[in-house]
């Protein structure tokens, strides 16, 4: 089946951003399965990946319903090309080493935990229901990743060096978490989306507390990456989708 | 502490056991009592279990690799979630089994080092490659199906911690087996290309699945003693036959053919009779000359080596934390 094109309204675009971010990050985490530093982490990272995949599926289902053209979650995940994906760039970066994965998961979860807490009050009833579930899951992700951030920051010289490197690399991708474009404004206006500005203080508090325990300093990047929300991605997403979408693309119309 | 006593391993190849203790032990086994970690047991019983549980645990963690190979390429979100959860279950089985082995006085690290050094065995089946999506169906249907045949009787094995671990593992395996069969069913009801994919996978996985039950009874070195100790309750050949009898009708229902021209139903015994197994292939793969032996071990070693700094960091942090807490306590006193 060829690539599909959705008729996007701001509401649909907004839900796709959430869905794509959850799916893409889940995919990156799932790449660890069988290759983690210890069996316990094989299980934990798979667990987080499964939570995010579950969130993505609910969000795609919601997006398909909003579009109203009878498409499935799989159509949305497997039949859109990279420029149509609206995920945050931070989610698509290759899995890196364990420090990279831990720092990324901490940053993303430190944002999404308060995000989903607030989204429970969304005027979009479906989104509010998804938020109920996601908030509890992300609380665990944050606890798990945060505990590792502290261990790695306060561990050995090597773990500290790797964690600092990861933090430096990832920090410029945190700007996007708070980006509000016309779509975002419309959603905040309609009471569908929480205002990221109200999330920032919680995000920063969480991070400062963890970084203090890890004896690490918050990087001071003057510039921030941007583009994911508009479908302008890093070079990595295309490769990821080529792998992920291979079967449905190679055998158009087949059911699996 | 009793666990320290357990950690002291009896060295030497041959231990002369007290005949009175041996007789009492055998009587407990015969009375279907469970043997628990602190009970007296013959050294050979302990070693047999360590070897068996260790191999079983290694099989679970090496088994994560061939299936993990398809997590990023699962063809639908539902399949992706099921496969990821399944591979995660295998890791969980590895964990319970290493824990069960630890009750016999051998550490997980020791066992794992044996695996990485190529000294410990794991199931030969995981040295075959997963080449198409249908292989994921076949692994669930055949490999987990064969594992269940082997493992259901282990829920009643004489060693308590092993038996209890197997109860949960079997529940999960039977779920995996149904999932695998459902993948096969979907493929066989799909397009001609999908059905061909399913047939090709069955052709490649059938014989290696039969080999999973181990060498024929006539050549099995460990069967007799293990049966007496009720570590095993059925012989390799008995279990293999049960598996064939259960699986052939399932394959025929899918509309697939088995790669065995001698396969036929024996009306008088009610069993499916199968052709000779190529035991030279089995021995070769077990000895390290299968298609993926090197890759599987290399992948495990790579993960272990690349994770070393993480494990060291966790230990270093724990030590620092303890030291800080101790210093605080002293300061407070």
Interface residues (C-beta under 8 A of the other chain):
Chain A: X23 X27 X30 X31 X33 X34 X35 X36 X37 X38 X39 X40 X41 X42 X43 X46 X47 X49 X50 X53 X54 X56 X57 X60 X73 X74 X77 X78 X97 X98 X150 X151 X152 X154 X155 X156 X158 X159 X162 X243 X244 X246 X247 X248 X251 X253 X254 X255 X256
Chain B: X61 X64 X65 X68 X71 X72 X73 X75 X76 X77 X78 X79 X80 X81 X84 X85 X87 X88 X91 X92 X94 X95 X98 X133 X183 X186 X187 X190 X191 X193 X194 X299 X302 X303 X306 X307 X308 X309 X310 X311 X312 X313 X314 X316 X317 X318 X320 X321
